[in-house]
Amino acid sequence: MRRLKIAILNLLRNGRRSVLTVSIVAIVVMALMTSGGFGLYTYQSLKEGAARSEGHLVFARPGYFSSDEEFPLQNGLDNADELRKRLLADQGVNAVQPRIYLQGLISNGEKSNIFLGQGILASEFRVKGPFLNITEGDILSKDEKVNDPQIMLGKDLARNLSVKPGDYVTLMSTTVNGALNALDFKVKGIFGTGVPDMDKRQVYTSINAAQFLLDSHRVSTLTLYGYDLEDTEFLRDKLGQLVPQLEISTWEDHAFIYKGVKNLYDRIFGLMGIIMSMVIFVSLFNTLMMSVTERTREIGTLSAMGASKAELLVGFMLEALVLAVVGAIVGIILGGLVSVGLMIFDVTMPPPPGKTVGYPLTVYFSTNLAWMISVVIVAICVFSSFLAARKGVNKPITEALVYV
């Protein structure tokens, strides 16, 4: 405790230099906290977005994910209702949604376009939350009439076909038997996904209408939603024993954007951390070298009075430790203020590549990240002080006493 007090008093002897060093440490810690917090927010957002879109788990017939279908629903699931009930019986399952993926031509009677569609239950929108931006009309109704099926169109597709809610369009697709089938749909709503390519092609219909169009009672997949994203692997192992005849994939198997962005950000933030660490090392090493040079005669006097080299080194390292700890605390506080400030003041980021909609800038405050950054910064500061002080401490006593 006495040595720590002496170290603090030594730092106060040159307050301007100490404040400058603490400021540099604080700025670096704040920068790392802010960039790391933004990375954590991006990772979490992409994970939740992928899990919401694809589902926590996807159940399909073996070979569905690895082979192409020669005709619609070739690798589809039979007895989907029975399988769905068996999966819903598990307490860890929140919802199970059947889906049918289909494609073909959509026409307004005068103009045709290619569509990529999904047949879903109306409850899909409740389970997934607000994953679509409804620009006109409404979502699919669960009370859809058999003779008046409903459809939702991407906004660019609706614009190309010059249709609005209440109008009728015709979907044409190939049945499981290879025949051409067509069905008229009433436009229920128009939506935007923020991805131009999807807005030009995407449509949603009910499961029943999609099955009628494809002339089959099968579904493409069963998409399962749990209560917690972290329980995905546990649910996969548990439910795999319940339906061993099905192939199961997780949201991460389909989250290609998440994997690509995470790999990119890991490299960017890793390089940024290395550069910031070098800034801290060089800055503190220079500051302590100046301090050691100015106190060379003091070092010689203490050595002459019987102080060992180890004691002198510990003194300088304690000074660096104090600077690092104070700077880290200030930096963490500043990082927290940035995180809170972005919650209060709405700052919108520009749309990422491939999208047309921006998103709010958010920086997570992570105590684990704060600890990791602090420990690394403290270690760098203490190591740089050891290198800086070693040269002065190793000077002969007679040379140190006459040093000017």
Secondary structure, 3 states (H helix, E strand, C coil): CHHHHHHHHHHHCCHHHHHHHHHHHHHHHHHHHHHHHHHHHHHHHHHHHHHHHHCCEEEECCCCCCCCCCCCCCCCECCHHHHHHHHHCCCCEEEEEEEEEEEEEEECCCCEEEEEEEEECCCHHHHHCCCCEEEEECCCCCCCECCECEEEEEHHHHHHHCCCCCCEEEEEEECCCCCEEEEEEEEEEEEECCCHHHHCCEEEEEHHHHHHHHCCCCECEEEEEECCHHHHHHHHHHHHHHCCCCEEEEHHHHCHHHHHHHHHHHHHHHHHHHHHHHHHHHHHHHHHHHHHHHCHHHHHHHHHCCCCHHHHHHHHHHHHHHHHHHHHHHHHHHHHHHHHHHHHCCCEECCCCCCCCCEECCCCCCHHHHHHHHHHHHHHHHHHHHHHHHHHHCCCHHHHHCCC
